[in-house]
Amino acid sequence: METEGYRCRSSRYIESGQSAVPSSVLFAAGLVGNVLALLLLGQHRRRSRSPGGRPPRVSAFYVLVSGLAVTDL
């Protein structure tokens, strides 16, 4: 595969007429969404403690969603 068609490969600056705003907005939305998901999952786990004070049984959904949010960060 030839690399002559990829002008941005050796470029270190944004060309005029281009913007980094869309990429920055998507990055920020993903970051905020993942952190919010982790906070909500943690809050739900803390609230659902049994009366004896033991931590609740962790469901597969909790493990999978938490793992997805952490790896996506």
Secondary structure, DSSP 8 states (H G I E B T S, - for coil): --STT-GGGS--S--TT--SHHHHHHHHHHHHHHHHHHHHHHHHHHHT--TTS------HHHHHHHHHHHHH-
